[in-house]
């Protein structure tokens, strides 16, 4: 069985790399690229085919598994991911409205819960009352909310090279560790295949000494599909009666994107803005404004993701009472909100006082200049396109 896992994961890894190489020039001709702007400070038009490549490699390798393992339990996973990849490509090319994207995300969630039978049955003993909190008739609506939340949480982290893909890899790897311990070979196989596909994408997206900048982006197709996949596996491992993984364990495993979304939504709500309104107040934005480099910011958040996933696995392995695990996460969430609020206030205050060279104020001025350069680059790109036509 383990030989099969290695072979199919390697096939997905090389398949993802091959698809990216094949698709990136086609993407430029089709306009499936991300242009620099005031909020996007990369250089030039970057193909957004990472999600297409990941799903293509994952689906191809998974379909080959049908010779040895039944694929039927995973039909809603593949169907939902396919729908969201299609929706993401449309959005990357034509900018779908927020309502249209929400409707397609709801459709994928319903495929998972109503058609696939993968939904949250109970939340465990979160309050120490001696019994599980059973959802009953609210199981499917609650699952839909969870899917929408995690899809958009991961999408919100996709603002810096390597972050969304890296967070996905860490969460999937943690779930694979659980599946290995639980002796769940089918889930371990599918997780390993998806991990291989994500690693292939990270070869082009994660900054390292040989690649100072990403030259392929995940795109909405990738962030939505991977967010859906994370939620699918998280719910499936708590849904199956033969396994005993509490829901709160899965919350710890995907903690970083959830906390980032919580911080941003609360800040927007307090300021009277729409929760879906774009801004630059995410965790990675705050770290960048504090003077950290893009690479260091990514690695810090990935390290925090490893720690939170490790905490989740440890609480499961050592059978820590769920009420304690839930209380610890609540404290972490409150602390994250408080710390990020203080950081944002301090950075805003120092900006208003005027920056000095080498200080936080200077860093903010550098980001303003970067935004201006992004605007100029976009105008130059548009001018070149007009002349070429």
Secondary structure, DSSP 8 states (H G I E B T S, - for coil): -HHHHHHHHHHHHHHHHHHHHHHHHHHHHHT-EE---SS---SS-EE--HHHHHHHHHHHHHHHGGGTS--GGGHHHHHHHHHHHHHHHHHHHH---HHHHHHHHHHHHHIIIIIT-----B--STTSSSS--B-GGGHHHHHHHHHHHHHHHHHHHTTSTTHHHHHHHHHHHHHHHHHHHHT-HHHHHHHHHHHHHHHHHHHHHS-BTTBSS-SS--HHHHHHHHHHHHHHHHHHHHH-TT----HHHHHHHTHHHHHHHHHHHHHHHHTT--TT---S-SHHHHHHHTT--HHHHHHHHHHHHHHHHHHHHHHHHTT--HHHHHHHHHHHHHHHHHHHHHHHHHHHHHHHH---TTSHHHHHHHHHHHHHHHHHHHHHHHHHHHHH-
